[in-house]
């Protein structure tokens, strides 16, 4: 997830990000209450809770595979067991859905109203308009690994394919823009500005955060205090990482400094 064009100061933005990371953790445990923090019109903290119990039964353990936040703060998630994309406002006022033929697995935001998803057992990227709930197109990517992830960089889509490769695709022309050869299996792709972040597909044994830079066309590595589980970015290009030991690490925008964050009250 990316936080863009949010009227937040640094302290509130940090709290906001940590709570987004906490959402990911709760989804792993399939808690049907999604916690969040947003800013009201006076700039004060407004704590909200979205109860999706009626939409996601407690016995559907592990059904939500991925989640993103749109620029208007709507949450869009892959509810895999029901083969649908769930859309909800942060105030819980409306819940909508898009039904798919197979189970959605990974999701990314393309623009204010468009999402792209990978679908289980498929080598296609499906794109949807979340306002009209219409399928816009399906892009065939031979060899695509649907479980690796999907993200965006420079208005292009990024997915993983066989033989440890990442593929950058122009979704308008459906042409491959660039292919990146990595030296290991990538997982949980995450784009930020001109970089593609990922972790090893077996994170338990690797305290590394990897990224590809579109500027120098090189792969880079950063050592973390513990294995990386999840990540999200801020508008300034810095990165927050949730590690296996439950710590939250802030990685500077130049990826040279790591600072441990105290995740208080979450």
C-alpha positions, 0 to 999 in steps of 0.5 A, a space after each residue: 500500500 502507498 500513502 499518497 496526497 494525505 494531509 498528514 503531519 509526520 507524527 500522524 503519518 507514522 501512526 497511520 502507517 503503523 496501523 495499516 501494517 497492523 491491518 495486515 497482521 489482523 488479516 493474517 489472523 482473519 480478524 473480521 474487525 479492521 482497525 484504522 486511524 484517519 485524520 478528521 477535518 480538524 487534523 485530530 486523530 479519529 479512531 474508527 472500526 469497521 465491522 465486517 463480520 456479516 461479510 467475512 464469517 469467522 469460520 472463513 480462516 485465511 480468506 482475505 489474501 491481500 488488501 490495498 487502500 485507494 486514494 479516497 481511503 476506500 479499502 479493497 481486498 481479495 476475499 479468496 474463499 468467496 471468489 470476490 473483491 470486497 470494497 468498503 469505506 473506512 467509515 463502514 457506510 457501504 460495502 460493495 463487491 465484485 465477483 470473479 470466476 476464480 479466487 483473487 490473490 494479489 492486488 494493486 492500485 492502478 489509479 483512483 478507480 482502477 485495480 489490478 489483481 492476480 487470480 489463482 491458477 491463472 497467468 492473467 492480470 485482471 483489471 477492474 473499475 471499482 466504481 462501476 464494478 466492470 472488468 476492464 481487461 485481462 492481460 495474459 502473461 505467460 509464465 506469471 506466478 500469481 502468488 508472488 504479487 503484483 505492484 506498480 512502478 512508473 505507471 506500469 504493472 510489475 509481476 513475477 514470472 518463472 526463473 526468478 524474474 520480474 516483469 514490468 508491463 505497460 497495461 495500456 499496450 499490454 507490452 513488456 517494458 522490461 524484464 529484471 533477472 533476480 538472483 533469488 525467489 521474490 515474494 510480496 512485490 511492492 513498488 515505490 517511486 522508481 523502486 521495486 521492493 520484495 523479500 525472499 519467498 522463504 522469509 524465515 531464514 533471510 533477514 534481507 530486504 531486496 529492491 530493484 532501482 529503475 534509475 541504475 538498473 541494479 539490484 540492492 540488498 538491505 539487512 534487517 534486524 529480523 526477517 521481513 514479513 510485510 511492508 508499506 511506503 510513505 509519500 516521501 519514499 521511506 518504508 515501514 517493514 513488519 519483521 518476524 519478531 513483530 518489530 516495525 522498522 522504518 527504512 529511510 527513503 535512500 534505504 541507508 538508515 533503519 530505525 526501530 519504531 515503538 508500536 505503542 497502543 496497537 
